[in-house]
């Protein structure tokens, strides 16, 4: 088995930055009591201004005031780690959150689907970058080794035990995952890397140090399996973005909305499912949430499509008060069936599929403005169809025109040619709408085909009832 470790070195900062439209603006995350706020993390712009983790807020403000602040929230870190686990579940059935701020994936069984490791790794990096998370990725023959190697070298791939030993030996003692007290004791003994540690007699290590030390070393070399709890994706998607200021226009909500729908798409891909209904909560200060219901006729998970549909619904929503936060909740997550397409798609590049056009129209015009046709068991043409939910289920009963005229009118064209007919329709005697007609398919001089009838027993002109496409 081969295990990939995805280390997320600045998960807390990335979780905040990806929700902001100006990620380049200097930002620091603060922790500690109100009397003594301490910088816990900084982004690159803040670091270039001389701000460092561990500084007090007072010291930072003495250096510069050109930075923003946010809370270092441990619950938010856990939530983003769960979100990324749901994303990683789309690549492997064995995903573990055993170590903080990192993902462990068993990837060898996925090579048949995603290709060899270099291609697989490139895809992981591309999607993580698109999601807005900094990362390091390593590959090893066991999960513990993959995690420790990620401390020192990004992109390392170790695929056999001999190479694993060579890769582990140079690791510094303080990067092996040992407790701080044990690592300090080894350093005082002059032991600075794993190779020096392994050279010591096991009996001496067992006498002088806790039993966990030898167990950990055996785990690193794959001699002892690491017990892992594997991630199971939840059946509900719930994510929230708190805005930096009070938003009073729909336009300012589009950036967080795009991020929410992109996260929903990544989550759905991981579960191999789609979404058919979800709700946008617009949170206000003193009022209850404004709800924007988004419903689709079939399960979808394309990020751009979800955004456009949500945008269309949102723009029809009146904002009773400024919006403080945006939240997306999805519980109806049915299985997703990808659309079947031809190998050589002949549609123009900018054209849309029928499903996308249908949902876009419903979002823009309203659910009741777009409908389909259904058949009714009645031979009278004007009563043989009904307006219903989108779909087409008209039964075949002879040639019927696509355009049926509401009020038939007489045809006086002498050059009119009868192509076929007559087809007699007699019906409606039971409801007072009795009709007796002989229908013909006719063709005009210009080649246009129509559907016309003459009342049974009448010698009058043909009455045009519809045009064929």
N, C-alpha and C positions, 0 to 999 in steps of 0.2 A: 504494500500500500504506500501511496505517496500523499503527503499532507502539505497543504499550503497554509501559511500564516499571513494574514493581512493585518499588519499593525497600524493603528490609527493614532499617530503621535500627538495630534492636536484636535482631538475629537470635540472637546468642549468649545474651542474657538471656532472650528468649522461649523458646528451646529448653529452658532450665532451668526457667523458671517454669511452663510447661505440664505439667511432670511432677510438680508439687507441688500438694498439696491446699490449701495456704495461700499463694496467690500474693501476697497483700497484706503478708506478713511481710517486713521489710527484708532484702535480699539483695545481696551484692556478689560479683563474679567476680574472682578473683585470678590473676595471672601472675607470672613471675619465679622466681628460685631460692629455695630454702627460707630462705636467710639474709636475703633482702630481698624479701618479697612485696609486690606493688604492685596497687592496685585498677585493674582494667581496665574494668569496667562496673558500674553500680548501677541498681537499680529505683527507682520513684518514692518508695516509702516510705523507702528508704535515703537518697535525695537530700534529702528533707525533714528528715533528721536531720543534715545538713551533710556527708555523705560525698560525695566527688567522685572521678571517674577521675583517676589519676595520684598519688593519695595513697598513702603507704605503709600497710601493715596496722597498723604500730605507731601511726601518727598517728590512724588511724581508731578503734583501740581506746582511745586516749586520749580521744576525743570521746564514745564510747558503746560498750557491749558488747552492745547489744540488736539484733544482726543476725546473719544466717547467712552462710556463705561457701560458694563452690563454685569449681572450677577453670575458668578460661577455656580451653576446649579447641578448638583450631583444627580438629581432625578432626570434632568434633561439629558445628561450624558448616557444614562441607562436607556432612556427612550430612543436616542439615536442609535445606540448599539443594537437594540431590538429591531429597529427599522433596517439597519444594514444586514442583520442576520436574515430578515425576510427577503432582502434582495439577494443575498448569497445562496439562499435556498433554491433559487432558480438554476444554480450551477452544480449543486451537490445535495444529495439527500442526507448527508452527514455533516452538519454545521454545528459547531460548539462555541459557546461563550465562556469557556473554562477560565480563560485569562481576561483580566480587565482590559478594555480598550483594544481588543483584537478579536479577529475571527479565525477559527480553525476550520478548514474544509478538506475532506478527503476527495482528492481530485483524480486519481488514477482511473477510477471507474467512469469518469466523465470524458476521458480523452476521445472515446469513440464518437461522442456527440459534438464536442467543441474543438476537436483537433489536438495536435501535440502541444506540449506545455508552452513553448514560446508564443504560439498563437493564442492559446488559452489565457496566458498571463497578460498579453497585450489587450485582450478584450476586457479583462478585469480592471486593468488600469484605465482604459478609456472610459468605462462606465463609472468608475469611482470619481474620476476627474470631472465628468459631466454632472454627477450628483453633488460635487463640491467638497469632497473629502480628501485631505492629504493622506498618503499611505506609504507603507513599505511592504513588499511582498517577498517571501522566501519559500522555498520548497525543500522538504526533507523527507526521510523515510519514516519519521515518527513525529507526532505533533509537538512534543516537548522540545525536541531539537529544532524544529522549524521556528518555534517561538523564540528560543534563545538566540538563534542565528540572526533573527530580524533585529536584534539590539545593535548589531555591529555592521551588517552589510545588507543593503537593499539589492534585490534581484538575484541573490544566490540560489542556485538549484543543485541539490545533492540527491542523487537518485540511487545510490548504493551504499552499503555499510562501510566499505573502505574509504570512500570519499567523505562519508560522514565523520569518521574519526579524524581525518586530516582537517576538516573544516572546523571541528569543535575544539581541537587542541589549543589553538591560539586565543581562544576567548578569554578575556580578563575575568578574574574571579568575581569581581563585583557585578558582572553581567550574566552570571550563571543562574540567577533566580534564587540564590541562597539568602537566608536571613541576614540582616545587616550585621548582627553580632558575629555570626560565623564568618562572613566575608572579611570583617575587620581582623578577626583572629588569624585567618590565613595570611592576610597581608603583613601582619606583624611577624609571622613566621618566615617571611620572604617568599611566599608562594603567590605568584601573580597571575598565573594562567592555568587552564584546565590540565594541560599536559603535566605540569609540575605536580598538580594535585593527584592525578591518576598514578603517578610514579610512586607515591607513598604506599606503604603496606596497608591493606584494607583493615587488618586487625588493629593497627595504630589509630586509624581514623575512627573505627568503631568504638575504641576506648575513650578517645579524647573529645569526640563530638557527638551530637545527638544522632540517633539512628536515621533521621530524615535525610541526613547528608548523603549517606551511601545509597539510600533509596532513590534520591533525586539523581545521583550520578548514573545509576543503572537505568533510570527512565530516559535520561538524555541519550544514552547509547542504544536504546531499544531493547535492553535486556529485561525490562519490566514494563508491562503495558500501563498506559495512563488511562485511568477511568474517566470517561467523559459523559456528560449529559448532553444529549443532542437536542437541538432547537426544533420546536414544532410551531409553525406559523399560526397566528390567531385567525379566527373567522370574522374578525371585525377590524376595519381600518379607521383609525381616529388620530388625526394630526392637527396641530394648531400652530398658528404663527401670530405672535403678538407684534403689533405695529409700533414703530418708534414715535408716532405722533397721531393725532386724531385725523382720520381720513374722511373727507366729505364728498369725494367724487369717485365715480366708478373707475376712472382712468388710473387713479393711484392704487386701486386694488388689483390691477392686472398682474403686477409683478409677483406678489404673494400668491395669487391664484395660479399663475403658471407654475410656481414652485410646488404648490400643493398637488396639482394634477400630475406633474412629473413624478412626484413621490408616489402617488397612487398607482401610476403606470408601472413603476419599478416594483412595487409591492405585488401587484397583480401578476407580473411576469414571473416573480419568484414562486408564487402559488400555482402558476399555470392556470389562472382563472381570469374572468372578466368581471365587469361591473355593469349592472343594469339600472340601479337606482342609487343615488347618494344625495346628501344634504349639505349645503353650505350654511354655516352659522355665522352671521355678522353680529359680533358682540358690541354692545353699546354700554355707556357708563351707567345710566339710570333706568334704562328700558330693558325689557326682555329681548332675547336674540331675534334678529330678523332671519327668517329661514328661506333659503332658495332651494326648491326641490328640482333636481335634475333627473329626468327619467329617459331611458332609451328603450327602443323596441327590441333590441337584441344586445347580447353581452359584447362589450368593447373594452380595449385596454390601450389603444394608441394614445400617447401623451398629447400630441397636437390636437387630435380629435376631441379628447376629453376637455382640453382647455377651451377650444372654440365653442363647444356646446355649453360649458359652464359660463363662458363669457356672454354668450347670447342670452342665457337666462338671467344672469346678473344685471345686464344692462336694462332689463325690463323691471328691475326691482327698485322701488322708491326707498331712499335712505331716510328714515325718520329722525336719525341723529347721527353724529359722527361715529365712525367705526373704530374700535380700539384693537380688535383682533379678528382674525379669520380662521375658521375651523372647518375641516372637511371630515364627514363621517359617512362611511360606506359599510353596509351590513349585507346587502343582497349581492353575493359574489358567486354567480353560477359558473359552470365550466365554460371555457372559451374554445370556440371552434374557429380556427383561422379561415379566412376567406379563400376559396379555391380560385387560382388564377392560372392563366396560360403561361407556359414557359417563356414565350415571346409575347409580352404584353403589347398590343397594338394601340392601346389608348394613348392619346396625347399626354405629354409629360405633366401638364398642369391640370388635367381633368381629374374628376373625383369619381369614386365608385358610387353606385346607387345608394348604398347604405350610408355613406358619409354625407351625400347630398340630402338624403331624406332627413337625417338627424339635424343637419345644419338648418334646413327649412323649418323644422319643428321648433328649434331653439329660437330662430329669428321671428317667425310668424305666429307661434303658439301651437299647442297640440291639436286644437280643433280646426286649424286652417289647412292641415295636410291630412288627407284621408285616401282610402282606396275604394275599390268597387267590389261588391259581392253579388252573387246571383240570387234571384228569387224564383221559386217554381211557378212561373207564369209565362205563357207564350206571347203575351202582348208586349211588344218591344218597349213601350214607355213604362211598363211596370215590371220588367224582367230583371232589373238591377236595383241595388240598394247601396247607400253610402254607409261605410263602416270603417273599422280600423284598417290601417294600411295593409294591403295584401291584394292579390288578384286571383279570384277563384270563379271566374265566369265559365259556365258549362258550354260546351260546343253544341250548337243546334242549327247548323247551317251557317252560311256567310252572314256576318253582322258587321255593320259599319262602326268605325271608331268614333264618329261624330254623329250623334242622333239629334235631329232638329226637334225643338220643343213643339213647334206648330207647323205641321206639314203644309206645303203650298204646291199648287199645280205647276207642271212643266209644260211649256208650250213650244219647246224646241222641236222643229220638224225633222232635224237631222239626228235626233236621239236614236241610239241603237240599243236594242234589248240583248243583253249578253246571256242571261239565263233566267229561268222562271217559267211559269209562276210557282211560288210557294204559298200555299193557302194557310192562313191563320184564322181560326174561329175559336173564340174564347170569351169569357166574361159574362155569360148569360146569367150566372148566379148572383152577381153583385151589382147589376145595373149598368155595367160598363161593357156591354156586348159589342164585339167587333167581328167583322167578316171582311177580310182583305186578301187580295192576291198580290204577293210581293215579287218584284223583278229586280235583277241587277242590271243597271243601264249604264251606257257610256255616252258622254257628250262628244261633240266634234273635236274638242281640245284634248280628249283622252281621259278626262276625269270620270271616275266611276262613282255612281250613286246607288242608293237603295230607294226604290219607289214602289208605290202600291196603287191599286185600283180597287174600289169597293166591289165586292162580289156582285155580279149581275149588272154592273154599271158600264156604260160605254164612254164615260167622261175621260178627261185627261189624267195622266199619271200624277200621283201626289208624291213629291220628294220627301222622304223621311230621314235621310242621312247620307253622309258622304264617307266613302272608304278612304283610308289614308293613302 
